[in-house]
């Protein structure tokens, strides 16, 4: 496995590189955003560890550029308490994030979890519940005759989890395990993700008709599933 580490803090980048090499990764380093884009294009890494705050081109810009062309898994590095950064990063297509400071063990666990999810066997290409149609190949959702709406990787995993289990209530922990892996998120992160997905598929996100919240248990998608 090949990992691209992007951080202008060279000491931290070296620590991350050492940690991943010890776990068997081949490591590529970049210390600014523009170099990161170049190294990604040249090396085609399996995963990217990307700091948000960098000179020249920040992590958000790098993530957007890569997402225009590739689904390469991206883990963002952010400082504690910067919730807006986390939300923005996930919305533009990052797969996960780690808050600084973090332990080497946590980083390796997150990297492996993201890679496992990226390598999962996909469900059928097109899945429909009522007038809601999800295309897993294109990562798009449409309602009736409306134009398709693009989903981020996290949004698509959440919708796929709900849509293949339509008509059932899934516990919060079960959904988190599918979307992020066993230790990759908490209920607050899931609520944020559900809120973002509702904004894309619900006629009225405040009074949802598709994704239902079951207090004290989890979430469920109304209807029955048809697969192609």
Secondary structure, 3 states (H helix, E strand, C coil): CEEEEECCCHHHHHHHHHHHHHCCCEEEEECCHHHHHHHHHHHCCCEEEEECCCCCCCHHHHHHHHHCCCCCEEEEEEECCCHHHHHHHHHCCCCEEEEECCCHHHHHHHHHHHHHHHCCCCCCCEEEECCEEEECCCCEEEECCCCCEECCHHHHHHHHHHHCCCCCEEEHHHHHHHHCCCCCCCHHHHHHHHHHHHHHHCCCHHHCCCEEEECCCEEEECCCEEEC
